[in-house]
Amino acid sequence: MTKFVFVTGGVVSSLGKGIAAASLAAILESRGLQVTLLKLDPYINVDPGTMSPFQHGEVFVTEDGAETDLDLGHYERFISSKMRKVNNFTTGQIYESVLRKERRGDYLGKTVQVIPHITNEIQDFITRGADQSWDGATDVAIVEIGGTVGDIESLPFLEAARQMSLRLGRNNAAFIHLTLVPFIASAGELKTKPTQHSVQKLREIGIIPNALLCRADRPIPDEERAKISLFSNVPLDAVISVWDADSIYKIPGMLHNQGLDNLICEALAINPPPADLSMWENLIDRLEHPRHQVRIAMVGKYVDLTESYKSLTEALIHAGIHTHSRVVVEYIDSEAIEQNGTEILAPFDAILVPGGFGKRGTEGKIAAIRFARENNVPYLGICLGMQLAVIEFARHVAGLDLANSTEFDQASPHPVVALINEWMDREGRVEKRDEGSDLGGTMRKGAQSCPVKPGTLAARIYGNVVNERHRHRYEVNNVYVPKLEAAGLVISARTPTEELPEMMELPNHPWFVGVQFHPEFTSTPRDGHPLFSSYIKAALEHQQNRAGA
């Protein structure tokens, strides 16, 4: 029988519930347990797929093609199991499901209400998510409830968790509450009152936390911990100090050293083997003792909100771990390049253009790509970054003046990137899409395997097959591929059915690769990722060549 740990938050958002939940999962997994994680989002959107990155940050994509909260990326980076569509659901999905049942008559004419119908549906989603996350049995499911205690939209989820813990019975559910202990500089003190009030609000709902994770910018002294314990009615050893760390990968050790996993195991009446966090300790050692340093220019339009590129920045950190390098990522606004030129890129060891949507800033990205191509600077283009690399090559090498994407210029005489109206999805169904289709339903999403062209850089990186996740709407136009190949561009991977370009490279360049997929979604600190490791090695070689010039 699966046991559940519910993680709630209080005082303010963005305290790191996802990192805390993932870190606990990593510790429990190191103790030999089969662990999964679920994220419950209280917003009414069906998923974050159409939400602005400024609103929601990165959209993470699972292997089965679900667009989910970015916390699922943390989950996959911290534990070995892969997340699926069932691991993330929203208020929108819950109400959509209940309304479909009501229309079908499943409720036999009863008045449909938040309690019991919405709360029952939430519990069903939680149970189904836990059951379907592993091919085998799940020992512990950690359920992160989005929002903060006191938010009106979170109440149904908290009520569902309370009901579920009662239904499951003693030793089958535990609660962890993450809260803030702010330091007031003018008073020179850490203040415990917000935590006291947050726990009080949680208890009013009927939830008594088994442990408090107290976030602060510094370790919380025992005196303050004792005060929190007294006024929150939580045992002192269950008041855990979680201070700011320079790496999220230090959090499992921080929580384990304060006994959080033992507290949870006791609450759930389980006695797994001791934790083995040696892998995490080795990762931290590599992070803190790099042999090299490289500077990467990430050219994008969401540079003021780095959460938009969370998986990508983490993938670069992972590559640094596995190449003994400190990777310094600097975000360059592509619109600034449009205004001021590419001189700002000269000091960098490599250039990267990530995925994105919309026309704004694209000409600045194209200018950055041209700079990388003409100056032999290692370049990695992801999704839109590959499409723009094809556009740049078409314009300036293949002689296709005014080449563009139909996403940006419907009247382009050379639409080298276009909306492909018909394609095969992962289940073999033919999907049709056009400019009027729903934004959330016109993308190629999820994992897809493609053969790799022998003798290419892609083959040296991936071998014979590449299997990565997608999230895009536009494709490189096959009509123009022969002209691009004749000019020297190499298509090194194609989809097996439609033969759409998946990877491109320039053989006369030290390292120039574009990929239509999102490799960052499959990178982990444990294993790194072959594409990003190859990219960082190329950046190091470029750095050494410049130093020796």
C-alpha positions as CSV (number, residue, x, y, z in Angstrom):
1,M,0.0,0.0,0.0
2,T,1.4,3.4,-1.0
3,K,2.0,5.9,1.8
4,F,1.7,9.6,1.3
5,V,3.6,12.7,2.3
6,F,1.8,16.0,1.7
7,V,4.0,19.1,1.4
8,T,2.3,22.5,1.9
9,G,3.7,26.0,2.0
10,G,3.0,29.2,4.0
11,V,3.6,32.9,4.3
12,V,4.9,33.5,0.7
13,S,5.3,31.6,-2.5
14,S,8.6,30.6,-4.2
15,L,10.2,29.3,-1.0
16,G,11.2,26.1,-2.6
17,K,8.5,23.5,-1.9
18,G,9.5,21.7,-5.1
19,I,13.2,21.5,-4.1
20,A,12.3,20.4,-0.6
21,A,9.9,17.7,-1.8
22,A,12.4,16.5,-4.4
23,S,15.2,16.4,-1.8
24,L,13.2,14.3,0.6
25,A,12.3,12.0,-2.3
26,A,16.1,11.7,-3.1
27,I,16.9,10.7,0.5
28,L,14.1,8.2,0.7
29,E,15.1,6.7,-2.7
30,S,18.7,6.4,-1.3
31,R,17.2,4.3,1.5
32,G,15.9,1.8,-1.1
33,L,12.3,3.0,-1.4
34,Q,10.3,3.4,-4.6
35,V,9.3,7.0,-4.5
36,T,7.3,9.2,-6.8
37,L,6.2,12.9,-6.6
38,L,3.0,14.7,-7.6
39,K,2.4,18.4,-8.0
40,L,-1.1,19.9,-7.5
41,D,-1.5,23.3,-9.0
42,P,-4.4,25.5,-7.8
43,Y,-4.7,27.6,-11.0
44,I,-7.7,27.1,-13.3
45,N,-5.6,26.8,-16.5
46,V,-5.8,23.2,-17.7
47,D,-2.0,23.2,-17.9
48,P,0.7,25.8,-18.1
49,G,1.2,25.3,-21.9
50,T,-0.3,28.6,-22.9
51,M,0.9,30.7,-19.9
52,S,3.5,33.3,-20.3
53,P,7.0,32.5,-18.9
54,F,6.7,35.7,-17.0
55,Q,3.6,34.3,-15.3
56,H,4.7,30.7,-14.7
57,G,8.4,30.3,-15.6
58,E,9.4,27.2,-17.6
59,V,7.0,24.7,-18.9
60,F,8.4,21.2,-18.3
61,V,7.6,18.4,-20.8
62,T,7.3,14.8,-19.8
63,E,8.1,11.8,-21.9
64,D,4.4,11.2,-22.6
65,G,4.0,14.7,-23.9
66,A,2.4,16.5,-20.9
67,E,3.1,20.2,-20.4
68,T,3.6,20.6,-16.7
69,D,4.9,22.7,-13.8
70,L,8.6,23.3,-13.7
71,D,8.8,21.5,-10.4
72,L,8.5,18.2,-12.3
73,G,11.9,19.0,-13.8
74,H,13.3,19.1,-10.3
75,Y,11.6,15.8,-9.5
76,E,13.3,14.1,-12.4
77,R,16.7,15.6,-11.6
78,F,16.5,14.4,-8.0
79,I,15.1,10.9,-8.3
80,S,15.4,8.2,-10.9
81,S,11.8,7.7,-11.9
82,K,10.3,9.6,-14.9
83,M,7.4,11.9,-14.4
84,R,4.2,11.4,-16.5
85,K,1.0,13.3,-17.2
86,V,-0.5,11.9,-14.0
87,N,2.2,13.5,-11.9
88,N,0.8,17.0,-12.3
89,F,-2.8,18.3,-12.3
90,T,-4.5,21.6,-11.9
91,T,-7.8,23.0,-10.6
92,G,-8.8,23.3,-14.3
93,Q,-8.3,19.6,-14.9
94,I,-10.3,18.7,-11.7
95,Y,-13.3,20.9,-12.6
96,E,-13.1,19.8,-16.2
97,S,-13.3,16.1,-15.2
98,V,-16.2,16.8,-12.7
99,L,-18.2,18.7,-15.2
100,R,-17.8,16.0,-17.8
101,K,-19.1,13.5,-15.2
102,E,-22.0,15.8,-14.4
103,R,-23.0,16.1,-18.1
104,R,-22.9,12.3,-18.4
105,G,-25.1,11.9,-15.4
106,D,-22.6,10.1,-13.3
107,Y,-23.8,11.9,-10.2
108,L,-27.4,10.7,-10.7
109,G,-28.9,14.1,-10.5
110,K,-27.3,15.2,-7.3
111,T,-26.2,18.8,-6.7
112,V,-22.5,18.9,-7.6
113,Q,-20.5,20.7,-4.8
114,V,-16.9,21.4,-3.8
115,I,-17.4,18.8,-1.0
116,P,-17.6,16.0,-1.7
117,H,-17.4,16.0,-5.5
118,I,-14.3,18.2,-6.1
119,T,-12.4,16.9,-3.1
120,N,-13.2,13.3,-4.1
121,E,-12.0,14.0,-7.6
122,I,-8.7,15.4,-6.2
123,Q,-8.2,12.3,-4.1
124,D,-8.9,10.1,-7.1
125,F,-6.3,12.0,-9.2
126,I,-3.8,11.7,-6.3
127,T,-4.3,7.9,-6.0
128,R,-4.2,7.4,-9.7
129,G,-1.0,9.4,-10.0
130,A,0.7,7.4,-7.3
131,D,-0.4,4.1,-8.8
132,Q,0.6,4.9,-12.4
133,S,3.9,6.6,-11.7
134,W,5.8,3.3,-11.4
135,D,5.4,0.2,-13.4
136,G,5.6,-1.6,-10.0
137,A,4.4,-0.6,-6.6
138,T,5.1,2.9,-5.2
139,D,6.2,2.8,-1.6
140,V,5.9,6.6,-0.9
141,A,4.2,9.3,-2.9
142,I,5.2,12.8,-2.0
143,V,2.4,15.3,-3.0
144,E,3.3,18.9,-3.3
145,I,0.3,21.3,-3.0
146,G,0.9,24.5,-4.8
147,G,0.1,28.0,-3.4
148,T,0.2,29.0,0.2
149,V,-2.0,28.2,3.2
150,G,-4.7,30.8,3.3
151,D,-5.1,31.2,-0.4
152,I,-8.7,30.6,-1.4
153,E,-7.8,28.6,-4.5
154,S,-5.7,26.1,-2.4
155,L,-8.5,25.2,0.1
156,P,-10.0,22.3,-1.9
157,F,-6.6,20.7,-2.2
158,L,-5.9,21.0,1.5
159,E,-9.3,19.7,2.4
160,A,-8.8,16.8,0.0
161,A,-5.4,16.0,1.7
162,R,-7.0,16.2,5.1
163,Q,-9.8,13.9,4.1
164,M,-7.4,11.5,2.4
165,S,-5.1,11.3,5.5
166,L,-8.2,10.4,7.6
167,R,-9.3,7.8,5.1
168,L,-5.9,6.2,4.8
169,G,-5.6,5.8,8.6
170,R,-2.8,6.0,11.1
171,N,0.8,5.8,9.8
172,N,-0.2,6.1,6.1
173,A,0.1,9.8,5.7
174,A,2.3,12.6,6.9
175,F,2.4,16.4,6.5
176,I,5.4,18.7,6.0
177,H,4.9,22.5,6.1
178,L,7.4,24.8,4.5
179,T,7.4,28.3,5.8
180,L,9.4,31.5,6.1
181,V,11.4,32.9,9.0
182,P,12.5,36.3,7.7
183,F,15.5,38.3,9.0
184,I,14.6,41.9,9.8
185,A,17.8,43.8,9.2
186,S,16.7,46.9,11.2
187,A,16.0,44.8,14.2
188,G,18.9,42.4,13.7
189,E,16.5,39.4,14.4
190,L,14.9,36.4,12.8
191,K,11.1,36.7,13.2
192,T,9.1,33.6,14.0
193,K,5.6,35.1,14.0
194,P,4.9,34.5,10.3
195,T,5.6,30.8,10.8
196,Q,3.4,30.7,14.0
197,H,0.5,32.2,12.1
198,S,1.0,30.0,9.1
199,V,0.9,26.8,11.2
200,Q,-2.1,28.2,13.1
201,K,-3.9,28.6,9.8
202,L,-3.0,25.1,8.8
203,R,-4.3,23.7,12.0
204,E,-7.6,25.6,11.6
205,I,-8.0,23.6,8.4
206,G,-7.5,20.4,10.4
207,I,-3.9,19.6,9.3
208,I,-1.3,19.1,12.0
209,P,2.2,19.0,10.4
210,N,4.7,16.3,11.3
211,A,7.6,18.5,10.4
212,L,8.2,22.2,9.7
213,L,10.8,23.3,7.2
214,C,11.8,26.8,8.1
215,R,13.3,28.8,5.3
216,A,15.7,31.6,6.1
217,D,18.7,33.3,4.6
218,R,20.8,31.7,7.4
219,P,20.7,28.7,9.8
220,I,18.1,29.2,12.5
221,P,19.5,29.2,16.0
222,D,18.1,26.7,18.6
223,E,16.5,29.5,20.6
224,E,14.3,30.5,17.6
225,R,13.6,26.9,16.8
226,A,12.5,26.3,20.4
227,K,10.1,29.3,20.1
228,I,8.6,28.0,16.9
229,S,8.2,24.5,18.5
230,L,6.4,25.9,21.5
231,F,4.0,28.2,19.7
232,S,3.4,25.8,16.8
233,N,3.0,22.7,18.9
234,V,5.5,20.8,16.8
235,P,8.3,18.9,18.5
236,L,11.7,20.6,18.5
237,D,13.5,18.0,16.5
238,A,10.8,18.4,13.8
239,V,11.5,22.1,13.4
240,I,14.1,21.9,10.5
241,S,16.3,24.8,9.5
242,V,16.5,25.2,5.7
243,W,18.9,28.1,4.9
244,D,19.9,29.5,1.6
245,A,22.5,27.3,-0.2
246,D,24.6,28.0,-3.2
247,S,23.5,24.8,-4.9
248,I,20.1,23.0,-4.7
249,Y,22.0,19.7,-4.7
250,K,23.1,20.4,-1.1
251,I,19.5,20.3,0.2
252,P,19.2,16.5,0.5
253,G,22.3,16.4,2.8
254,M,21.0,19.4,4.7
255,L,17.6,17.8,5.4
256,H,19.1,14.4,6.1
257,N,21.6,15.8,8.6
258,Q,18.7,17.2,10.6
259,G,16.8,13.9,10.6
260,L,13.9,14.8,8.3
261,D,13.8,11.4,6.6
262,N,13.9,9.6,10.0
263,L,10.9,11.7,11.2
264,I,8.9,10.8,8.1
265,C,9.8,7.1,8.3
266,E,8.7,7.1,11.9
267,A,5.4,8.9,11.0
268,L,4.8,6.3,8.2
269,A,5.9,3.4,10.4
270,I,8.5,2.2,7.9
271,N,12.1,1.1,8.6
272,P,14.1,1.2,5.4
273,P,17.9,0.8,5.3
274,P,20.1,3.9,6.2
275,A,20.5,6.6,3.6
276,D,23.4,6.5,1.2
277,L,24.0,10.0,0.0
278,S,27.5,9.4,-1.3
279,M,26.5,10.2,-4.9
280,W,25.2,13.6,-3.8
281,E,28.4,14.2,-1.8
282,N,30.5,13.4,-4.9
283,L,28.4,15.8,-7.0
284,I,28.9,18.6,-4.5
285,D,32.6,17.9,-4.4
286,R,32.9,18.3,-8.2
287,L,30.8,21.5,-8.0
288,E,33.0,23.0,-5.4
289,H,36.3,22.0,-6.9
290,P,36.2,22.6,-10.7
291,R,39.3,22.5,-12.8
292,H,38.1,24.9,-15.4
293,Q,35.6,27.8,-16.0
294,V,33.7,28.6,-19.1
295,R,31.4,31.5,-20.0
296,I,28.3,30.8,-22.0
297,A,26.2,33.6,-23.6
298,M,22.6,32.6,-23.5
299,V,20.8,34.8,-26.0
300,G,17.1,35.1,-25.4
301,K,14.2,37.4,-24.6
302,Y,13.2,36.2,-21.2
303,V,16.5,37.2,-19.7
304,D,14.9,39.0,-16.8
305,L,13.2,35.8,-15.6
306,T,15.8,33.0,-15.5
307,E,13.1,30.6,-14.3
308,S,12.0,30.5,-17.9
309,Y,15.2,28.5,-18.7
310,K,15.4,26.5,-15.5
311,S,16.0,23.1,-17.0
312,L,18.5,24.5,-19.5
313,T,20.6,26.2,-16.8
314,E,20.6,23.1,-14.7
315,A,21.6,21.0,-17.7
316,L,24.6,23.3,-18.2
317,I,25.5,22.9,-14.5
318,H,25.3,19.1,-14.9
319,A,27.6,19.3,-17.9
320,G,30.0,21.3,-15.8
321,I,29.9,18.6,-13.1
322,H,30.8,16.0,-15.6
323,T,33.6,18.0,-17.3
324,H,35.0,19.3,-14.0
325,S,34.0,22.9,-15.1
326,R,32.3,25.8,-13.5
327,V,29.8,27.0,-16.1
328,V,29.0,30.7,-15.9
329,V,25.9,31.5,-17.8
330,E,25.3,35.1,-18.7
331,Y,21.9,36.1,-20.1
332,I,22.1,38.4,-23.1
333,D,18.9,40.2,-24.2
334,S,18.5,39.6,-28.0
335,E,16.9,43.0,-28.4
336,A,20.0,44.6,-27.0
337,I,22.0,42.9,-29.7
338,E,19.6,44.3,-32.3
339,Q,20.3,47.8,-31.0
340,N,24.0,47.6,-30.1
341,G,25.5,44.8,-32.3
342,T,27.3,41.6,-31.5
343,E,30.4,43.0,-29.9
344,I,29.0,42.0,-26.5
345,L,29.5,38.3,-27.5
346,A,33.2,38.5,-28.2
347,P,34.4,37.5,-24.7
348,F,32.3,34.3,-24.4
349,D,33.5,30.8,-24.9
350,A,30.3,29.6,-26.5
351,I,26.9,30.9,-27.5
352,L,23.5,29.3,-26.9
353,V,20.0,30.3,-28.3
354,P,17.2,28.5,-26.4
355,G,13.7,27.8,-27.4
356,G,10.9,30.4,-27.4
357,F,7.9,31.7,-29.2
358,G,7.1,35.0,-30.9
359,K,8.8,37.4,-33.2
360,R,10.3,39.8,-30.7
361,G,14.1,39.6,-30.5
362,T,14.5,37.1,-33.3
363,E,16.7,39.3,-35.4
364,G,19.1,39.7,-32.5
365,K,19.3,36.0,-32.1
366,I,20.0,35.5,-35.8
367,A,22.8,38.1,-35.5
368,A,24.2,36.2,-32.6
369,I,24.1,32.9,-34.6
370,R,25.9,34.6,-37.5
371,F,28.6,35.8,-35.1
372,A,29.1,32.2,-33.8
373,R,29.2,30.8,-37.3
374,E,31.6,33.3,-38.8
375,N,33.9,33.4,-35.8
376,N,34.1,29.6,-35.1
377,V,32.5,30.0,-31.7
378,P,30.8,26.9,-30.4
379,Y,27.0,27.2,-30.9
380,L,24.1,25.3,-29.6
381,G,20.6,26.1,-30.8
382,I,17.6,24.5,-29.1
383,C,14.2,24.3,-30.8
384,L,13.7,28.0,-32.0
385,G,17.5,28.2,-31.7
386,M,17.8,25.6,-34.4
387,Q,15.1,27.1,-36.6
388,L,16.8,30.5,-36.5
389,A,20.2,28.9,-37.3
390,V,18.6,27.4,-40.4
391,I,17.2,30.8,-41.3
392,E,20.6,32.5,-40.8
393,F,22.3,29.9,-42.9
394,A,19.7,30.2,-45.6
395,R,20.0,34.0,-45.8
396,H,23.8,34.4,-45.6
397,V,25.2,31.1,-47.0
398,A,22.6,29.5,-49.3
399,G,21.6,32.8,-50.9
400,L,18.0,32.7,-49.9
401,D,17.4,36.4,-49.3
402,L,14.7,37.3,-46.8
403,A,14.4,33.6,-45.7
404,N,12.3,33.4,-42.6
405,S,9.7,31.4,-40.6
406,T,6.0,31.8,-41.3
407,E,5.7,32.3,-37.6
408,F,7.3,35.7,-38.1
409,D,6.7,36.6,-41.7
410,Q,3.8,35.1,-43.6
411,A,4.9,36.8,-46.8
412,S,8.5,35.5,-46.8
413,P,9.6,34.5,-50.3
414,H,11.6,31.6,-48.7
415,P,9.7,30.1,-45.7
416,V,12.5,27.8,-44.6
417,V,10.6,27.2,-41.4
418,A,6.9,26.7,-41.5
419,L,3.8,25.3,-39.8
420,I,3.6,21.7,-41.0
421,N,-0.1,21.1,-41.4
422,E,0.0,17.3,-40.9
423,W,2.2,15.1,-38.8
424,M,2.1,11.8,-36.9
425,D,1.8,11.9,-33.1
426,R,3.4,9.5,-30.6
427,E,0.4,7.1,-30.8
428,G,0.5,7.0,-34.6
429,R,-2.5,9.3,-35.1
430,V,-2.4,11.9,-37.8
431,E,-2.7,15.4,-36.3
432,K,-3.8,18.4,-38.4
433,R,-3.0,22.0,-37.4
434,D,-3.3,25.4,-38.9
435,E,-3.1,29.0,-37.8
436,G,-6.6,28.9,-36.2
437,S,-5.9,25.8,-34.1
438,D,-5.9,26.0,-30.3
439,L,-2.4,26.9,-29.1
440,G,-2.4,24.1,-26.6
441,G,-3.2,21.4,-29.1
442,T,-1.0,22.1,-32.1
443,M,2.4,21.1,-30.8
444,R,4.6,18.1,-31.3
445,K,5.1,17.1,-27.7
446,G,6.8,14.4,-25.8
447,A,9.6,11.9,-26.5
448,Q,10.3,10.6,-30.1
449,S,13.1,8.4,-31.3
450,C,14.9,9.3,-34.5
451,P,17.8,7.6,-36.4
452,V,21.1,9.6,-36.5
453,K,23.2,10.0,-39.7
454,P,26.4,8.0,-39.4
455,G,29.7,9.9,-39.5
456,T,28.3,13.1,-38.1
457,L,29.0,15.0,-34.9
458,A,25.5,14.0,-33.8
459,A,26.4,10.4,-34.2
460,R,29.6,10.9,-32.0
461,I,27.3,12.4,-29.4
462,Y,24.3,10.2,-29.5
463,G,25.2,7.0,-31.3
464,N,22.8,5.6,-33.8
465,V,19.5,6.9,-32.3
466,V,18.4,10.1,-30.5
467,N,15.4,10.0,-28.2
468,E,14.5,13.4,-26.9
469,R,11.4,15.4,-25.9
470,H,9.7,18.0,-28.1
471,R,7.6,21.1,-27.5
472,H,7.2,23.1,-30.7
473,R,4.7,24.0,-33.4
474,Y,6.9,25.0,-36.4
475,E,9.3,22.8,-38.4
476,V,12.1,23.2,-40.8
477,N,10.5,23.1,-44.3
478,N,11.6,20.0,-46.2
479,V,11.1,21.8,-49.5
480,Y,14.3,23.8,-48.8
481,V,16.4,21.1,-47.3
482,P,18.1,20.1,-50.6
483,K,19.2,23.7,-51.2
484,L,20.5,24.0,-47.7
485,E,22.4,20.7,-47.9
486,A,23.9,21.8,-51.3
487,A,25.2,24.9,-49.5
488,G,26.9,22.8,-46.8
489,L,24.4,22.4,-44.0
490,V,24.1,18.8,-42.7
491,I,20.8,17.3,-41.5
492,S,22.1,14.8,-39.0
493,A,18.8,13.4,-37.7
494,R,15.3,13.2,-39.1
495,T,12.0,11.9,-37.9
496,P,11.4,8.4,-39.1
497,T,8.0,8.9,-40.7
498,E,7.8,12.5,-42.0
499,E,11.6,12.9,-42.3
500,L,11.4,16.3,-40.7
501,P,14.8,17.7,-39.6
502,E,15.6,17.0,-36.0
503,M,19.3,17.9,-35.9
504,M,21.5,20.1,-38.0
505,E,25.2,20.9,-37.9
506,L,28.0,22.6,-39.9
507,P,30.8,20.2,-40.7
508,N,33.4,23.0,-41.4
509,H,32.8,24.6,-38.0
510,P,34.5,23.4,-34.7
511,W,31.1,22.8,-33.0
512,F,27.8,24.1,-34.4
513,V,24.7,22.1,-33.6
514,G,21.0,22.8,-33.8
515,V,18.3,20.5,-32.3
516,Q,14.6,20.7,-32.8
517,F,14.0,18.9,-29.4
518,H,14.7,19.9,-25.8
519,P,17.6,17.9,-24.5
520,E,17.6,19.9,-21.2
521,F,14.5,17.9,-20.1
522,T,16.5,14.7,-19.9
523,S,19.6,16.0,-18.2
524,T,20.3,14.9,-14.6
525,P,23.1,15.7,-12.2
526,R,23.7,11.9,-11.8
527,D,24.3,11.2,-15.5
528,G,24.7,14.6,-17.1
529,H,23.8,14.7,-20.8
530,P,26.0,13.8,-23.8
531,L,25.0,16.8,-25.9
532,F,25.7,19.4,-23.2
533,S,28.9,17.7,-22.1
534,S,30.1,17.8,-25.7
535,Y,29.1,21.4,-25.9
536,I,31.0,22.4,-22.8
537,K,34.1,20.5,-24.0
538,A,34.0,22.4,-27.2
539,A,33.7,25.7,-25.2
540,L,36.8,24.7,-23.2
541,E,38.7,23.9,-26.4
542,H,37.7,27.2,-27.9
543,Q,38.9,29.0,-24.8
544,Q,42.2,27.2,-25.0
545,N,42.7,28.0,-28.7
546,R,42.1,31.7,-28.0
547,A,44.5,31.7,-25.1
548,G,47.2,30.1,-27.3
549,A,46.6,32.4,-30.3
